Amino acid sequence: MAQPREQDRQATAKRSRSAKAGAARSASSGQFLRVHADDDVTEIPVSKLRYGRIVNKSRVLGKVIAGYADAAAKAKRTGKAYVITYVVTPDGKAQAMAEAPAETPAEDSLDAAVARAKARGATKAAEILKGPDMLTARDFGPLIGASHETVNTKRKRHEVLGLEGATRGVKYPRWQVTDAGLPLPGLPKLFEILGEQPWTVFRFLKTPHAELGGKTALDVLRTGRVDAIDTVVGVAKNQAAGAFS
């Protein structure tokens, strides 16, 4: 192979000195670092503060960049993500401790299980809302002597329970109307205690509780007993505090 001419060597050296000087000036001003590979130059943005931390760590940076380049090549070749773990010591040294393909979440992972549970919940909610005791505001209003506009206002005030599913529209359970034609007592307080979530209130009302002798909160509230609200509210507070019945 022919040796480069003297002027070519001098020109190459001049370019190299010029590039390195430019890199130092630009980096010290907080613009970028330059990484050289023969005549190829890549600029890496870096803040002035970070530059001060790495200015004398060229060998460490070289190892980190080389590790990244190797992992990137493997990822591209295999089509899989790679994880590199580095240990950085107080004196600024860095050592790659592990390199391995990133784990793909298994089908039965927590995320997948949560997704399936949400899907089951949406399906169950749709089934509930299709029930014959689930009414529109227009059908529910006459049961309590109110217009559908007033029903909607009462729902926003948590004076009546309205449930929404994946489809449009709100449904109102018929069973929340007492024999006296009034909304179920104690609803605003239950909403306040249970996080103002309609479906949470629904489940609380329809679930048997040991503290209520195995009865549901709905059954107790519909008795009309003087202490019914206080009793049910106490159970709700226990549930909200984590003492599930």
GROMACS elastic network, one bead per residue, 0.5 to 0.9 nm:
[ bonds ]
;  ai    aj funct       b0    kb
    2     5     6  0.88386   500
    3     6     6  0.89763   500
    4     7     6  0.81870   500
    4     8     6  0.61131   500
    4     9     6  0.65081   500
    5     8     6  0.52309   500
    5     9     6  0.64436   500
    5    10     6  0.87569   500
    6     9     6  0.51627   500
    6    10     6  0.62095   500
    6    11     6  0.85833   500
    7    11     6  0.59966   500
    7    12     6  0.85027   500
    8    11     6  0.50161   500
    8    12     6  0.60595   500
    8    13     6  0.85141   500
    9    12     6  0.51120   500
    9    13     6  0.61193   500
    9    14     6  0.85063   500
   10    13     6  0.51171   500
   10    14     6  0.60591   500
   10    15     6  0.86188   500
   11    14     6  0.50140   500
   11    15     6  0.61810   500
   11    16     6  0.85652   500
   12    15     6  0.51548   500
   12    16     6  0.61461   500
   12    17     6  0.86539   500
   12    39     6  0.83430   500
   13    16     6  0.50115   500
   13    17     6  0.61321   500
   13    18     6  0.84680   500
   14    17     6  0.51764   500
   14    18     6  0.60322   500
   14    19     6  0.85106   500
   15    18     6  0.50169   500
   15    19     6  0.59834   500
   15    20     6  0.85106   500
   15    39     6  0.86250   500
   16    19     6  0.51308   500
   16    20     6  0.61136   500
   16    21     6  0.85010   500
   16    36     6  0.89439   500
   16    38     6  0.87853   500
   16    39     6  0.79143   500
   17    20     6  0.52073   500
   17    21     6  0.60650   500
   17    22     6  0.84875   500
   18    21     6  0.51679   500
   18    22     6  0.60786   500
   18    23     6  0.85410   500
   19    22     6  0.50238   500
   19    23     6  0.60681   500
   19    24     6  0.86805   500
   19    34     6  0.81169   500
   19    36     6  0.88474   500
   19    41     6  0.84875   500
   20    24     6  0.62548   500
   20    25     6  0.86912   500
   20    34     6  0.77095   500
   20    36     6  0.87871   500
   21    24     6  0.51731   500
   21    25     6  0.62759   500
   21    26     6  0.85670   500
   22    25     6  0.51931   500
   22    26     6  0.59798   500
   22    27     6  0.83164   500
   22    34     6  0.85845   500
   23    26     6  0.51920   500
   23    27     6  0.58180   500
   23    28     6  0.83315   500
   23    32     6  0.72646   500
   23    33     6  0.57040   500
   23    34     6  0.54570   500
   23    35     6  0.87043   500
   23    43     6  0.85567   500
   24    27     6  0.51922   500
   24    28     6  0.59656   500
   24    29     6  0.85581   500
   24    32     6  0.88618   500
   24    33     6  0.74503   500
   24    34     6  0.84401   500
   25    28     6  0.52947   500
   25    29     6  0.63550   500
   25    30     6  0.88569   500
   25    31     6  0.88397   500
   26    29     6  0.52574   500
   26    30     6  0.64905   500
   26    31     6  0.53014   500
   26    32     6  0.58601   500
   26    33     6  0.71135   500
   26    34     6  0.88814   500
   27    30     6  0.50546   500
   27    31     6  0.53170   500
   27    33     6  0.52168   500
   27    34     6  0.81890   500
   27    45     6  0.83274   500
   27    46     6  0.71526   500
   27    47     6  0.78890   500
   27    48     6  0.68590   500
   27    51     6  0.65997   500
   27    55     6  0.89268   500
   28    31     6  0.74803   500
   28    32     6  0.83070   500
   28    33     6  0.88551   500
   28    47     6  0.87274   500
   28    48     6  0.60378   500
   28    51     6  0.68536   500
   28    52     6  0.79298   500
   28    55     6  0.89902   500
   29    32     6  0.82651   500
   29    47     6  0.82191   500
   29    48     6  0.60705   500
   30    33     6  0.87576   500
   30    45     6  0.79601   500
   30    46     6  0.60904   500
   30    49     6  0.75144   500
   30    50     6  0.84350   500
   30    51     6  0.71041   500
   31    44     6  0.84236   500
   31    45     6  0.58264   500
   31    46     6  0.60291   500
   31    47     6  0.64865   500
   31    48     6  0.73258   500
   32    43     6  0.60043   500
   32    44     6  0.50668   500
   32    47     6  0.74380   500
   32    48     6  0.87044   500
   32    51     6  0.85981   500
   33    42     6  0.81644   500
   33    43     6  0.55959   500
   33    44     6  0.50069   500
   33    45     6  0.63402   500
   33    46     6  0.66876   500
   33    51     6  0.82452   500
   34    41     6  0.62884   500
   34    42     6  0.54976   500
   34    44     6  0.61292   500
   34    45     6  0.88249   500
   35    40     6  0.82361   500
   35    41     6  0.56248   500
   35    42     6  0.51485   500
   35    43     6  0.64164   500
   35    44     6  0.75335   500
   36    39     6  0.68557   500
   36    40     6  0.57884   500
   36    42     6  0.66441   500
   37    40     6  0.51203   500
   37    41     6  0.64722   500
   37    42     6  0.85701   500
   38    41     6  0.79973   500
   46    49     6  0.82580   500
   46    50     6  0.64373   500
   46    51     6  0.63756   500
   47    50     6  0.52954   500
   47    51     6  0.61053   500
   47    52     6  0.87988   500
   48    52     6  0.64537   500
   49    52     6  0.54215   500
   49    53     6  0.69602   500
   50    53     6  0.51421   500
   50    54     6  0.65657   500
   50    55     6  0.85327   500
   51    54     6  0.53267   500
   51    55     6  0.56159   500
   52    55     6  0.54901   500
   52    56     6  0.82815   500
   53    56     6  0.76821   500
   53    57     6  0.80378   500
   53    92     6  0.84976   500
   54    58     6  0.72773   500
   54    60     6  0.87430   500
   54    61     6  0.78216   500
   54    92     6  0.83525   500
   55    58     6  0.69941   500
   56    59     6  0.84099   500
   57    60     6  0.52797   500
   57    61     6  0.60957   500
   57    62     6  0.84818   500
   57    92     6  0.75886   500
   57    93     6  0.79574   500
   58    61     6  0.50867   500
   58    62     6  0.59715   500
   58    63     6  0.87003   500
   59    63     6  0.63707   500
   59    64     6  0.87587   500
   60    63     6  0.52377   500
   60    64     6  0.63224   500
   60    65     6  0.86461   500
   60    92     6  0.80945   500
   60    93     6  0.61832   500
   60    94     6  0.61244   500
   60    95     6  0.83046   500
   61    64     6  0.50565   500
   61    65     6  0.59829   500
   61    66     6  0.83490   500
   61    94     6  0.84284   500
   62    65     6  0.52206   500
   62    66     6  0.59824   500
   62    67     6  0.85084   500
   63    66     6  0.50491   500
   63    67     6  0.60539   500
   63    68     6  0.85679   500
   63    94     6  0.81446   500
   63    95     6  0.81611   500
   63    96     6  0.86072   500
   64    67     6  0.51058   500
   64    68     6  0.62177   500
   64    69     6  0.86316   500
   64    86     6  0.85247   500
   64    94     6  0.75944   500
   64    95     6  0.81307   500
   64    96     6  0.78683   500
   65    68     6  0.50614   500
   65    69     6  0.61169   500
   65    70     6  0.86508   500
   66    69     6  0.50339   500
   66    70     6  0.61868   500
   66    71     6  0.85911   500
   67    70     6  0.52216   500
   67    71     6  0.61679   500
   67    72     6  0.85125   500
   67    84     6  0.79462   500
   67    96     6  0.77965   500
   68    71     6  0.51392   500
   68    72     6  0.59799   500
   68    73     6  0.85344   500
   68    84     6  0.79068   500
   69    72     6  0.50852   500
   69    73     6  0.61918   500
   69    74     6  0.87112   500
   70    73     6  0.51393   500
   70    74     6  0.63182   500
   70    75     6  0.86700   500
   71    74     6  0.50492   500
   71    75     6  0.60699   500
   71    76     6  0.85577   500
   71    81     6  0.86511   500
   71    82     6  0.62994   500
   71    83     6  0.79739   500
   71    84     6  0.77143   500
   71    99     6  0.79491   500
   71   100     6  0.89121   500
   72    75     6  0.50573   500
   72    76     6  0.61553   500
   72    77     6  0.85532   500
   72    81     6  0.84332   500
   72    82     6  0.76815   500
   73    76     6  0.51853   500
   73    77     6  0.61105   500
   73    78     6  0.85964   500
   74    77     6  0.50333   500
   74    78     6  0.59545   500
   74    79     6  0.79877   500
   74    80     6  0.79416   500
   74    81     6  0.85479   500
   74    82     6  0.77578   500
   75    78     6  0.53377   500
   75    79     6  0.53878   500
   75    80     6  0.50191   500
   75    81     6  0.53766   500
   75    82     6  0.60770   500
   75   101     6  0.81115   500
   76    79     6  0.52674   500
   76    80     6  0.72199   500
   76    81     6  0.83903   500
   77    80     6  0.81036   500
   78    81     6  0.84637   500
   80   101     6  0.65012   500
   80   102     6  0.73188   500
   81   100     6  0.87109   500
   81   101     6  0.57151   500
   81   102     6  0.53171   500
   81   103     6  0.83035   500
   82    99     6  0.70201   500
   82   100     6  0.56433   500
   82   103     6  0.86910   500
   83    98     6  0.78988   500
   83    99     6  0.56438   500
   83   100     6  0.54925   500
   83   101     6  0.59568   500
   83   102     6  0.55291   500
   83   103     6  0.89752   500
   84    96     6  0.68833   500
   84    97     6  0.76366   500
   84    98     6  0.57370   500
   84   100     6  0.68067   500
   84   101     6  0.88319   500
   85    95     6  0.84256   500
   85    96     6  0.57353   500
   85    97     6  0.55123   500
   85    98     6  0.51373   500
   85    99     6  0.64402   500
   85   100     6  0.89894   500
   86    94     6  0.63030   500
   86    95     6  0.53732   500
   86    97     6  0.55395   500
   86    98     6  0.73363   500
   87    93     6  0.81379   500
   87    94     6  0.55436   500
   87    95     6  0.53203   500
   87    96     6  0.64305   500
   87    97     6  0.66224   500
   88    91     6  0.81356   500
   88    92     6  0.61392   500
   88    93     6  0.56025   500
   88    95     6  0.66553   500
   88    96     6  0.89590   500
   89    92     6  0.53955   500
   89    93     6  0.53700   500
   89    94     6  0.64534   500
   89    95     6  0.85936   500
   90    93     6  0.74268   500
   96    99     6  0.76128   500
  100   103     6  0.86371   500
  101   104     6  0.88532   500
  103   106     6  0.85488   500
  105   108     6  0.81015   500
  105   109     6  0.60987   500
  105   110     6  0.88000   500
  105   111     6  0.82600   500
  105   112     6  0.83791   500
  106   109     6  0.51339   500
  106   110     6  0.88078   500
  106   112     6  0.79478   500
  107   110     6  0.87975   500
  107   111     6  0.86747   500
  107   112     6  0.60062   500
  107   113     6  0.81388   500
  108   111     6  0.80407   500
  108   112     6  0.58193   500
  108   113     6  0.60761   500
  109   112     6  0.52529   500
  109   113     6  0.61164   500
  109   114     6  0.86069   500
  110   114     6  0.60465   500
  110   115     6  0.85292   500
  111   114     6  0.51084   500
  111   115     6  0.61607   500
  111   116     6  0.86431   500
  112   115     6  0.50496   500
  112   116     6  0.62042   500
  112   117     6  0.85749   500
  113   116     6  0.51171   500
  113   117     6  0.61072   500
  113   118     6  0.86153   500
  114   118     6  0.61414   500
  114   119     6  0.85899   500
  115   118     6  0.51527   500
  115   119     6  0.62699   500
  115   120     6  0.87042   500
  116   119     6  0.50375   500
  116   120     6  0.61950   500
  116   121     6  0.85404   500
  117   120     6  0.50431   500
  117   121     6  0.60485   500
  117   122     6  0.86104   500
  118   122     6  0.61411   500
  118   123     6  0.85847   500
  119   122     6  0.51646   500
  119   123     6  0.62703   500
  119   124     6  0.86429   500
  120   123     6  0.50995   500
  120   124     6  0.61152   500
  120   125     6  0.85569   500
  121   124     6  0.50637   500
  121   125     6  0.60451   500
  121   126     6  0.85747   500
  122   125     6  0.50835   500
  122   126     6  0.62066   500
  122   127     6  0.87121   500
  122   165     6  0.72385   500
  122   166     6  0.70827   500
  123   126     6  0.51763   500
  123   127     6  0.63705   500
  123   128     6  0.88063   500
  124   127     6  0.51024   500
  124   128     6  0.62824   500
  124   129     6  0.87324   500
  125   128     6  0.51033   500
  125   129     6  0.62079   500
  125   130     6  0.86964   500
  125   164     6  0.84639   500
  125   165     6  0.62423   500
  125   166     6  0.83700   500
  125   199     6  0.88809   500
  126   129     6  0.52018   500
  126   130     6  0.63452   500
  126   165     6  0.60962   500
  126   166     6  0.72649   500
  126   167     6  0.83010   500
  127   130     6  0.52611   500
  127   131     6  0.68097   500
  128   131     6  0.54029   500
  128   134     6  0.78751   500
  129   132     6  0.83612   500
  129   133     6  0.84628   500
  129   134     6  0.58502   500
  129   135     6  0.86046   500
  129   163     6  0.77455   500
  129   164     6  0.80321   500
  129   165     6  0.73398   500
  129   170     6  0.88678   500
  129   171     6  0.66330   500
  129   172     6  0.87738   500
  129   173     6  0.87127   500
  130   133     6  0.84153   500
  130   134     6  0.67847   500
  131   134     6  0.55679   500
  131   135     6  0.87554   500
  132   135     6  0.75528   500
  132   174     6  0.87744   500
  133   172     6  0.80488   500
  133   173     6  0.56221   500
  133   174     6  0.51371   500
  133   175     6  0.71234   500
  134   140     6  0.87109   500
  134   163     6  0.89267   500
  134   171     6  0.54477   500
  134   172     6  0.53361   500
  134   174     6  0.61410   500
  134   175     6  0.88146   500
  135   138     6  0.78912   500
  135   139     6  0.57456   500
  135   140     6  0.56423   500
  135   170     6  0.83614   500
  135   171     6  0.51573   500
  135   173     6  0.62187   500
  135   174     6  0.66407   500
  136   139     6  0.52521   500
  136   140     6  0.59429   500
  136   141     6  0.83996   500
  136   148     6  0.84456   500
  136   169     6  0.78423   500
  136   170     6  0.65787   500
  136   171     6  0.50799   500
  136   172     6  0.61849   500
  136   173     6  0.89873   500
  137   141     6  0.57383   500
  137   147     6  0.79770   500
  137   149     6  0.78819   500
  137   150     6  0.89280   500
  137   151     6  0.61305   500
  137   152     6  0.70759   500
  137   162     6  0.88408   500
  137   170     6  0.74700   500
  137   171     6  0.70110   500
  137   172     6  0.68510   500
  138   141     6  0.54793   500
  138   142     6  0.74801   500
  138   147     6  0.69846   500
  138   149     6  0.85573   500
  138   151     6  0.83475   500
  139   142     6  0.64841   500
  139   143     6  0.76955   500
  139   148     6  0.80076   500
  139   172     6  0.89436   500
  140   143     6  0.55764   500
  140   144     6  0.73264   500
  140   145     6  0.89718   500
  140   146     6  0.83661   500
  140   147     6  0.87504   500
  140   148     6  0.76155   500
  140   151     6  0.77436   500
  140   171     6  0.87050   500
  140   172     6  0.66202   500
  140   173     6  0.82060   500
  140   174     6  0.70462   500
  141   144     6  0.56874   500
  141   145     6  0.59986   500
  141   147     6  0.52357   500
  141   148     6  0.54165   500
  141   149     6  0.85946   500
  141   150     6  0.77679   500
  141   151     6  0.59766   500
  142   146     6  0.56948   500
  142   147     6  0.69970   500
  142   148     6  0.84867   500
  143   146     6  0.76241   500
  143   174     6  0.83414   500
  143   177     6  0.72145   500
  143   181     6  0.62041   500
  143   182     6  0.80723   500
  144   147     6  0.89274   500
  144   151     6  0.87990   500
  144   177     6  0.71765   500
  144   180     6  0.89656   500
  144   181     6  0.52503   500
  144   182     6  0.56087   500
  144   183     6  0.69264   500
  145   181     6  0.78701   500
  145   182     6  0.86629   500
  146   149     6  0.79734   500
  146   150     6  0.58477   500
  146   151     6  0.64135   500
  147   150     6  0.51676   500
  147   151     6  0.62737   500
  147   152     6  0.87719   500
  148   152     6  0.62851   500
  148   153     6  0.86831   500
  149   152     6  0.52121   500
  149   153     6  0.63918   500
  149   154     6  0.87550   500
  150   154     6  0.61172   500
  150   155     6  0.85368   500
  151   154     6  0.50731   500
  151   155     6  0.61727   500
  151   156     6  0.87686   500
  151   159     6  0.89522   500
  151   160     6  0.76000   500
  152   155     6  0.50187   500
  152   156     6  0.64128   500
  152   157     6  0.87458   500
  152   160     6  0.87470   500
  152   162     6  0.84607   500
  153   156     6  0.52177   500
  153   157     6  0.63874   500
  153   158     6  0.87002   500
  153   159     6  0.86543   500
  154   158     6  0.61049   500
  154   159     6  0.50166   500
  154   160     6  0.58030   500
  154   161     6  0.86114   500
  155   159     6  0.57819   500
  155   161     6  0.60663   500
  155   162     6  0.60582   500
  156   159     6  0.76141   500
  156   160     6  0.82902   500
  156   162     6  0.88442   500
  157   160     6  0.77863   500
  157   188     6  0.74290   500
  158   161     6  0.65426   500
  158   162     6  0.85262   500
  158   187     6  0.65222   500
  158   188     6  0.51025   500
  158   189     6  0.86583   500
  158   190     6  0.89479   500
  158   191     6  0.66704   500
  158   192     6  0.88288   500
  158   196     6  0.80065   500
  158   198     6  0.86599   500
  159   183     6  0.70702   500
  159   184     6  0.81458   500
  159   185     6  0.84001   500
  159   186     6  0.83708   500
  159   187     6  0.59105   500
  159   188     6  0.55989   500
  160   172     6  0.78997   500
  160   176     6  0.75769   500
  160   177     6  0.89076   500
  160   183     6  0.61435   500
  160   184     6  0.73184   500
  160   187     6  0.68285   500
  160   188     6  0.81257   500
  161   171     6  0.85582   500
  161   172     6  0.61413   500
  161   173     6  0.71800   500
  161   176     6  0.75131   500
  161   183     6  0.88335   500
  161   184     6  0.88554   500
  161   187     6  0.76483   500
  161   198     6  0.65304   500
  161   201     6  0.81629   500
  161   202     6  0.78277   500
  162   170     6  0.58692   500
  162   171     6  0.55419   500
  162   173     6  0.73591   500
  162   198     6  0.66961   500
  162   199     6  0.88105   500
  163   169     6  0.85704   500
  163   170     6  0.54021   500
  163   171     6  0.52371   500
  163   172     6  0.63567   500
  163   173     6  0.81751   500
  163   198     6  0.61323   500
  163   199     6  0.66983   500
  163   202     6  0.83675   500
  164   167     6  0.76268   500
  164   168     6  0.74629   500
  164   169     6  0.64462   500
  164   171     6  0.65283   500
  164   198     6  0.83730   500
  164   199     6  0.84389   500
  165   168     6  0.71833   500
  165   169     6  0.77917   500
  165   170     6  0.76868   500
  165   171     6  0.87745   500
  167   170     6  0.89641   500
  172   175     6  0.87956   500
  172   176     6  0.81863   500
  173   176     6  0.59621   500
  173   177     6  0.82341   500
  174   177     6  0.60722   500
  175   178     6  0.74209   500
  175   184     6  0.84479   500
  175   218     6  0.85260   500
  176   182     6  0.83394   500
  176   183     6  0.59043   500
  176   184     6  0.50015   500
  176   185     6  0.87751   500
  176   218     6  0.79654   500
  176   222     6  0.83774   500
  177   180     6  0.78466   500
  177   181     6  0.57719   500
  177   182     6  0.54679   500
  177   184     6  0.56626   500
  177   222     6  0.86885   500
  178   181     6  0.52707   500
  178   182     6  0.53407   500
  178   183     6  0.62662   500
  178   184     6  0.60381   500
  178   185     6  0.85572   500
  178   222     6  0.63037   500
  178   224     6  0.86687   500
  179   182     6  0.74175   500
  179   222     6  0.81895   500
  180   183     6  0.88849   500
  182   185     6  0.80371   500
  183   187     6  0.83342   500
  184   187     6  0.64427   500
  184   218     6  0.83631   500
  184   221     6  0.70264   500
  184   222     6  0.71408   500
  185   188     6  0.82429   500
  185   221     6  0.67164   500
  185   222     6  0.81728   500
  185   224     6  0.86504   500
  185   228     6  0.89719   500
  185   229     6  0.70329   500
  186   189     6  0.54718   500
  186   190     6  0.63556   500
  186   191     6  0.88655   500
  186   221     6  0.78379   500
  186   228     6  0.88750   500
  186   229     6  0.56824   500
  186   230     6  0.85524   500
  186   232     6  0.84303   500
  186   233     6  0.77853   500
  187   190     6  0.50664   500
  187   191     6  0.62046   500
  187   192     6  0.86159   500
  187   201     6  0.83651   500
  188   191     6  0.51976   500
  188   192     6  0.62781   500
  188   193     6  0.88195   500
  188   196     6  0.87402   500
  189   192     6  0.50263   500
  189   193     6  0.62705   500
  189   194     6  0.86019   500
  189   229     6  0.89751   500
  189   233     6  0.72783   500
  190   193     6  0.51468   500
  190   194     6  0.59068   500
  190   195     6  0.84214   500
  190   196     6  0.79005   500
  190   201     6  0.67993   500
  190   232     6  0.85414   500
  190   233     6  0.65734   500
  190   236     6  0.68956   500
  190   237     6  0.87515   500
  191   194     6  0.52893   500
  191   195     6  0.60277   500
  191   197     6  0.67217   500
  191   198     6  0.74618   500
  191   200     6  0.85745   500
  191   201     6  0.65178   500
  192   195     6  0.58494   500
  192   196     6  0.56386   500
  193   196     6  0.74106   500
  193   233     6  0.80800   500
  193   236     6  0.67439   500
  193   237     6  0.63697   500
  193   240     6  0.68116   500
  194   197     6  0.68797   500
  194   200     6  0.67946   500
  194   201     6  0.66606   500
  194   204     6  0.87586   500
  194   236     6  0.70017   500
  194   237     6  0.78869   500
  194   239     6  0.82736   500
  194   240     6  0.60958   500
  195   198     6  0.88010   500
  195   200     6  0.79217   500
  195   201     6  0.86431   500
  195   240     6  0.84741   500
  196   200     6  0.79665   500
  196   201     6  0.77670   500
  197   200     6  0.52953   500
  197   201     6  0.63909   500
  197   202     6  0.87329   500
  198   201     6  0.51435   500
  198   202     6  0.61202   500
  198   203     6  0.87498   500
  199   203     6  0.61724   500
  199   204     6  0.85150   500
  200   203     6  0.52576   500
  200   204     6  0.62035   500
  200   205     6  0.86601   500
  201   204     6  0.50560   500
  201   205     6  0.61321   500
  201   206     6  0.86599   500
  202   205     6  0.52411   500
  202   206     6  0.62595   500
  202   207     6  0.86245   500
  203   206     6  0.52037   500
  203   207     6  0.59162   500
  204   207     6  0.54381   500
  204   208     6  0.83220   500
  204   209     6  0.88223   500
  204   216     6  0.79138   500
  204   217     6  0.68944   500
  204   218     6  0.84358   500
  204   236     6  0.77204   500
  204   239     6  0.89706   500
  205   208     6  0.81765   500
  205   216     6  0.60551   500
  205   219     6  0.82034   500
  206   216     6  0.56010   500
  206   217     6  0.67008   500
  206   218     6  0.62466   500
  206   219     6  0.84729   500
  207   214     6  0.89375   500
  207   215     6  0.79065   500
  207   216     6  0.52625   500
  207   217     6  0.71794   500
  207   218     6  0.85034   500
  208   211     6  0.88909   500
  208   212     6  0.75731   500
  208   213     6  0.82520   500
  208   214     6  0.51151   500
  208   217     6  0.71412   500
  208   245     6  0.85689   500
  209   212     6  0.52722   500
  209   213     6  0.66807   500
  209   215     6  0.58494   500
  209   216     6  0.59402   500
  209   217     6  0.74217   500
  209   235     6  0.81440   500
  209   244     6  0.86873   500
  209   245     6  0.55688   500
  210   213     6  0.50652   500
  210   215     6  0.73905   500
  210   245     6  0.57010   500
  211   214     6  0.70609   500
  211   215     6  0.84100   500
  211   231     6  0.89731   500
  211   235     6  0.68945   500
  211   245     6  0.66866   500
  212   215     6  0.53482   500
  212   216     6  0.70575   500
  212   217     6  0.74301   500
  212   220     6  0.77559   500
  212   231     6  0.80858   500
  212   232     6  0.79199   500
  212   235     6  0.80744   500
  213   216     6  0.86918   500
  215   218     6  0.82034   500
  215   219     6  0.63788   500
  215   220     6  0.70548   500
  216   219     6  0.52258   500
  216   220     6  0.65793   500
  216   221     6  0.88220   500
  217   220     6  0.51768   500
  217   221     6  0.61608   500
  217   222     6  0.85873   500
  217   228     6  0.88831   500
  217   231     6  0.89845   500
  217   232     6  0.59865   500
  217   235     6  0.86031   500
  218   221     6  0.52317   500
  218   222     6  0.61502   500
  218   223     6  0.88242   500
  218   232     6  0.88648   500
  219   222     6  0.53062   500
  219   223     6  0.65803   500
  220   223     6  0.53880   500
  220   224     6  0.77232   500
  220   225     6  0.78311   500
  220   228     6  0.60065   500
  220   229     6  0.82707   500
  220   231     6  0.85104   500
  220   232     6  0.74182   500
  221   224     6  0.61453   500
  221   225     6  0.74502   500
  221   228     6  0.54771   500
  221   229     6  0.63773   500
  221   232     6  0.74244   500
  222   225     6  0.80809   500
  222   228     6  0.83581   500
  223   226     6  0.89951   500
  223   228     6  0.74515   500
  224   227     6  0.84579   500
  224   228     6  0.67641   500
  224   229     6  0.88603   500
  225   228     6  0.50544   500
  225   229     6  0.81114   500
  226   229     6  0.74512   500
  226   230     6  0.84735   500
  227   230     6  0.54207   500
  227   231     6  0.60479   500
  227   232     6  0.86520   500
  228   231     6  0.51928   500
  228   232     6  0.61761   500
  228   233     6  0.84709   500
  229   232     6  0.52599   500
  229   233     6  0.59164   500
  229   234     6  0.84791   500
  230   233     6  0.50897   500
  230   234     6  0.61165   500
  230   235     6  0.87851   500
  231   234     6  0.52411   500
  231   235     6  0.66012   500
  231   236     6  0.88820   500
  232   235     6  0.51476   500
  232   236     6  0.62619   500
  232   237     6  0.87048   500
  233   237     6  0.61796   500
  233   238     6  0.86768   500
  234   237     6  0.51385   500
  234   238     6  0.63676   500
  234   239     6  0.87364   500
  235   238     6  0.51083   500
  235   239     6  0.62648   500
  235   240     6  0.86541   500
  235   243     6  0.88546   500
  235   244     6  0.86035   500
  235   245     6  0.80579   500
  236   239     6  0.50439   500
  236   240     6  0.60861   500
  236   241     6  0.85184   500
  236   244     6  0.89705   500
  237   240     6  0.50666   500
  237   241     6  0.61197   500
  237   242     6  0.86768   500
  237   243     6  0.85454   500
  238   241     6  0.50749   500
  238   242     6  0.63462   500
  238   243     6  0.50123   500
  238   244     6  0.66799   500
  238   245     6  0.81698   500
  239   242     6  0.50808   500
  239   243     6  0.50061   500
  239   245     6  0.70866   500
  240   243     6  0.73247   500
  240   244     6  0.79773   500
  241   244     6  0.81779   500
